[in-house]
Amino acid sequence: MKTKILDIKEFSRHLNCGKLKNDALHVINFEEEDHIRLASDPVTIDFYLLAIKPPMDTKLAPFPLLDDQADSSYLYVDCPQNSLQWEITPPLTGYAIMVSAKYLDKYAKEYNFVHYNNHEALFLTKEEEIILWDLFRKAEHEFKKEQYSVAVIISYVNLILTYVKNFYDRQFDTRSTIYHKVIAEFDTNLATYFQENKNIPGLPSVAYFAQKSNLSPNYFGDLIKHFTGKSPLDHIQDYIVTLAKDKLKSTTLSVSEISYSLGFDYPNYFARFFRKKTGLSPKVYRNQ
């Protein structure tokens, strides 16, 4: 059965929130909503959703809370095609801003974090809480006006996104001990992929290693690049080049055999890849 994708109007109806003023933009203050749906099976949206919530009740949190999550407001951003599922307990507080892609695509494309999953929420410091709660309140205040400005609200949203980018970088740093373990596991999983797969099923993807770490590809990618200066794809490709060089130097395998052993479907693709990375063709490298 094909999954129905909900627009702002349909999602608001599903959420049981108040009457819409605009099908392409809506701001919710949860304290003013008396009939919000408290639980929902997965639904897919076609708009951007920014939400800020007070600290989680540790007894109700869906996962063990880290030290920086125990007493922190948190924020998450969802983008078109994301699926949402929830089970919450009243009383409800916080804000949500729903924005059509036509208003936000040109801004959101600059930020990987809009593609993070909900369990990769941003947990705020006290200073960050003051800034972001204030911006959400200002967006709601503008939206409540009889003659409100869409441009002003979008400006607030864009400012929120700008701050969130900086705050996610801070969250990476404050969790450096945990995330250095993720980097170490990435290195181990990369080596294991080629050691354990005698018949390599194909070139490994960033998504494959992100799943191993229980992270979304975008969050995983930002994390790895933040600490190493290189994207996960660069790490994967550099590792493949190292293996290829070793095989070319120390084995009698043909270039085609080496290509297939590393997960390439076509030897000529491997040759182009190797030349791009080293400046030499596999045969020239072997002869040298």
C-alpha positions as CSV (number, residue, x, y, z in Angstrom):
1,M,0.0,0.0,0.0
2,K,1.4,3.4,-1.0
3,T,2.2,5.7,1.9
4,K,0.1,8.8,2.0
5,I,2.2,12.0,2.4
6,L,0.5,14.7,4.5
7,D,0.7,18.4,3.7
8,I,0.4,21.0,6.5
9,K,-3.4,21.1,6.3
10,E,-3.7,17.3,6.5
11,F,-1.1,16.9,9.2
12,S,-2.7,19.6,11.3
13,R,-6.0,17.7,11.0
14,H,-4.2,14.5,12.0
15,L,-2.6,16.3,14.9
16,N,-6.0,17.8,16.0
17,C,-4.5,21.2,16.3
18,G,-6.5,24.5,15.9
19,K,-7.8,26.1,12.8
20,L,-5.3,26.9,10.1
21,K,-4.7,30.5,9.0
22,N,-2.4,29.5,6.1
23,D,-2.0,26.1,4.3
24,A,1.7,26.8,3.7
25,L,2.7,28.1,7.2
26,H,1.4,27.3,10.7
27,V,2.7,28.0,14.2
28,I,1.6,25.9,17.2
29,N,1.8,26.8,20.9
30,F,1.1,23.4,22.5
31,E,0.0,25.0,25.7
32,E,-3.0,26.4,23.8
33,E,-4.0,23.1,22.2
34,D,-6.5,21.0,24.1
35,H,-7.0,18.1,21.8
36,I,-3.5,17.3,20.4
37,R,-3.2,13.6,19.3
38,L,-1.0,12.0,22.0
39,A,0.1,9.0,19.9
40,S,0.4,8.2,16.3
41,D,1.6,5.5,14.0
42,P,4.2,6.7,11.4
43,V,3.1,9.4,9.1
44,T,5.1,11.1,6.3
45,I,5.2,14.8,5.8
46,D,5.8,17.0,2.8
47,F,6.9,20.2,4.7
48,Y,9.5,21.4,7.2
49,L,8.8,21.0,10.9
50,L,10.8,22.8,13.6
51,A,9.8,22.0,17.2
52,I,11.2,23.0,20.6
53,K,10.3,21.1,23.7
54,P,11.1,21.4,27.5
55,P,13.4,18.8,29.1
56,M,12.3,15.2,28.8
57,D,10.8,13.4,31.8
58,T,13.6,10.8,32.4
59,K,11.0,8.2,33.2
60,L,9.3,8.7,29.8
61,A,12.4,9.2,27.6
62,P,12.5,6.7,24.7
63,F,16.2,6.2,25.2
64,P,18.8,6.5,28.0
65,L,19.6,10.1,28.5
66,L,23.1,11.4,28.2
67,D,24.5,13.9,30.8
68,D,23.7,16.9,28.5
69,Q,20.1,15.7,27.9
70,A,18.9,15.2,31.5
71,D,17.9,18.8,32.1
72,S,17.9,20.4,28.7
73,S,15.2,21.7,26.4
74,Y,15.6,20.0,23.0
75,L,14.9,20.9,19.4
76,Y,14.5,18.9,16.2
77,V,13.9,19.7,12.6
78,D,12.1,17.4,10.1
79,C,12.1,17.8,6.3
80,P,9.8,16.7,3.5
81,Q,9.6,12.9,3.1
82,N,10.5,12.3,6.8
83,S,8.2,9.9,8.8
84,L,7.1,10.9,12.2
85,Q,5.8,8.7,15.0
86,W,5.1,9.7,18.6
87,E,3.7,8.8,22.0
88,I,3.6,11.7,24.5
89,T,2.1,12.4,27.9
90,P,0.4,15.6,28.9
91,P,0.7,18.4,29.9
92,L,2.1,19.6,26.6
93,T,4.4,22.6,26.2
94,G,6.6,23.9,23.5
95,Y,6.2,25.3,20.0
96,A,6.2,23.9,16.5
97,I,6.5,25.7,13.2
98,M,5.4,24.1,10.0
99,V,6.7,25.6,6.8
100,S,6.0,24.7,3.2
101,A,9.0,23.7,1.1
102,K,8.4,26.6,-1.3
103,Y,9.3,29.0,1.5
104,L,12.3,27.1,3.0
105,D,14.0,24.9,0.4
106,K,16.5,27.6,-0.6
107,Y,17.6,28.1,3.1
108,A,17.3,24.5,4.3
109,K,19.6,23.0,1.5
110,E,22.5,24.7,3.3
111,Y,22.0,22.6,6.4
112,N,22.6,18.8,6.7
113,F,20.8,18.7,10.1
114,V,17.4,19.2,8.5
115,H,17.8,15.5,7.5
116,Y,18.7,14.2,10.9
117,N,16.2,11.8,12.6
118,N,14.3,12.8,15.7
119,H,16.4,10.7,18.0
120,E,19.3,12.9,17.0
121,A,17.7,16.0,18.5
122,L,19.7,19.0,19.6
123,F,19.9,19.3,23.4
124,L,20.4,22.9,24.4
125,T,22.6,24.6,26.9
126,K,20.9,27.2,29.2
127,E,22.2,30.1,27.0
128,E,21.0,28.3,23.8
129,E,17.6,27.8,25.4
130,I,17.1,31.5,26.0
131,I,18.0,32.3,22.4
132,L,15.8,29.7,20.7
133,W,12.8,29.8,23.0
134,D,12.7,33.6,22.4
135,L,12.8,33.2,18.6
136,F,10.0,30.6,18.6
137,R,7.9,33.0,20.8
138,K,8.5,35.9,18.5
139,A,7.5,33.7,15.5
140,E,4.3,32.8,17.3
141,H,3.6,36.4,18.3
142,E,3.9,37.5,14.7
143,F,1.7,34.6,13.5
144,K,-1.1,35.6,16.0
145,K,-1.5,39.0,14.4
146,E,-4.6,39.5,12.3
147,Q,-2.3,40.8,9.5
148,Y,0.9,38.8,10.0
149,S,4.0,38.8,7.8
150,V,5.1,35.5,6.3
151,A,8.4,37.1,5.4
152,V,9.0,38.0,9.1
153,I,8.2,34.5,10.3
154,I,10.4,32.9,7.6
155,S,13.2,35.3,8.8
156,Y,12.8,34.0,12.3
157,V,12.9,30.4,11.0
158,N,16.0,31.1,9.0
159,L,17.7,32.6,12.1
160,I,16.7,29.6,14.1
161,L,18.4,27.3,11.5
162,T,21.5,29.5,11.6
163,Y,21.8,29.2,15.4
164,V,21.0,25.5,15.3
165,K,23.9,24.8,12.9
166,N,26.3,26.4,15.4
167,F,24.7,24.6,18.4
168,Y,25.0,21.2,16.7
169,D,28.7,21.9,16.3
170,R,28.8,22.6,20.0
171,Q,27.0,19.4,20.8
172,F,29.6,17.4,18.8
173,D,32.3,19.0,20.9
174,T,30.6,18.4,24.3
175,R,30.1,14.8,23.3
176,S,33.6,14.3,22.0
177,T,34.4,11.3,24.2
178,I,31.3,9.4,23.0
179,Y,31.8,10.4,19.4
180,H,35.5,9.5,19.2
181,K,34.2,6.0,19.9
182,V,32.0,6.3,16.9
183,I,35.0,7.3,14.8
184,A,37.0,4.3,16.1
185,E,34.1,2.0,15.3
186,F,33.9,3.5,11.8
187,D,37.5,2.6,11.2
188,T,37.0,-0.9,12.6
189,N,33.8,-1.5,10.6
190,L,35.5,-0.2,7.4
191,A,38.4,-2.7,7.8
192,T,36.0,-5.5,8.8
193,Y,33.9,-4.9,5.7
194,F,36.7,-5.9,3.4
195,Q,38.2,-8.6,5.6
196,E,35.0,-10.5,6.2
197,N,33.5,-10.3,2.8
198,K,35.4,-12.7,0.6
199,N,32.9,-11.9,-2.2
200,I,32.5,-8.2,-1.7
201,P,28.8,-7.3,-2.4
202,G,29.6,-3.9,-3.7
203,L,31.2,-0.7,-2.6
204,P,30.2,0.2,1.0
205,S,28.0,3.3,1.4
206,V,28.0,5.9,4.1
207,A,24.5,4.8,5.0
208,Y,25.9,1.3,5.7
209,F,28.3,2.6,8.3
210,A,25.8,5.1,9.7
211,Q,23.4,2.3,10.4
212,K,26.2,0.4,12.2
213,S,26.4,3.3,14.6
214,N,22.6,3.8,14.8
215,L,22.8,7.2,13.3
216,S,21.3,8.8,10.2
217,P,23.7,9.2,7.3
218,N,23.7,13.0,7.6
219,Y,24.3,13.1,11.3
220,F,27.0,10.5,10.9
221,G,28.6,12.4,8.1
222,D,28.7,15.7,10.0
223,L,30.1,14.0,13.0
224,I,32.9,12.3,11.2
225,K,33.8,15.5,9.2
226,H,33.7,17.6,12.4
227,F,36.3,15.6,14.1
228,T,38.5,14.3,11.2
229,G,38.2,17.1,8.7
230,K,37.2,14.5,6.0
231,S,33.8,13.2,5.0
232,P,33.0,9.5,5.6
233,L,33.0,9.0,1.8
234,D,36.6,10.4,1.6
235,H,37.6,8.0,4.4
236,I,36.0,5.1,2.5
237,Q,37.6,6.0,-0.8
238,D,41.0,6.6,0.8
239,Y,40.8,3.1,2.4
240,I,39.9,1.5,-0.9
241,V,42.9,3.3,-2.6
242,T,45.2,1.9,0.1
243,L,43.9,-1.6,-0.4
244,A,44.2,-1.3,-4.2
245,K,47.8,-0.1,-4.0
246,D,48.7,-3.0,-1.7
247,K,47.1,-5.5,-4.1
248,L,48.8,-4.0,-7.1
249,K,52.2,-4.1,-5.4
250,S,52.1,-7.4,-3.6
251,T,49.9,-9.7,-5.6
252,T,49.8,-11.0,-9.2
253,L,46.0,-10.5,-9.4
254,S,44.9,-8.8,-12.6
255,V,43.5,-5.3,-12.5
256,S,40.1,-6.8,-13.2
257,E,40.4,-9.2,-10.3
258,I,41.5,-6.5,-8.0
259,S,38.6,-4.4,-9.2
260,Y,36.0,-7.1,-8.4
261,S,37.7,-7.9,-5.0
262,L,37.2,-4.3,-3.9
263,G,33.5,-4.2,-4.8
264,F,33.6,-2.5,-8.2
265,D,31.1,-3.8,-10.7
266,Y,33.2,-2.8,-13.7
267,P,37.0,-2.7,-14.0
268,N,37.0,0.4,-16.1
269,Y,35.1,2.2,-13.3
270,F,37.8,1.1,-10.9
271,A,40.5,2.3,-13.3
272,R,38.9,5.8,-13.6
273,F,38.5,5.9,-9.8
274,F,42.1,4.9,-9.2
275,R,43.5,7.4,-11.7
276,K,41.4,10.2,-10.2
277,K,42.7,9.5,-6.7
278,T,46.4,8.9,-7.6
279,G,47.0,10.5,-10.9
280,L,48.1,7.1,-12.4
281,S,46.3,4.2,-14.0
282,P,46.4,0.9,-12.1
283,K,48.8,-0.6,-14.7
284,V,51.2,2.3,-14.6
285,Y,51.2,2.3,-10.8
286,R,52.0,-1.4,-10.7
287,N,54.8,-1.0,-13.3
288,Q,56.4,1.8,-11.2
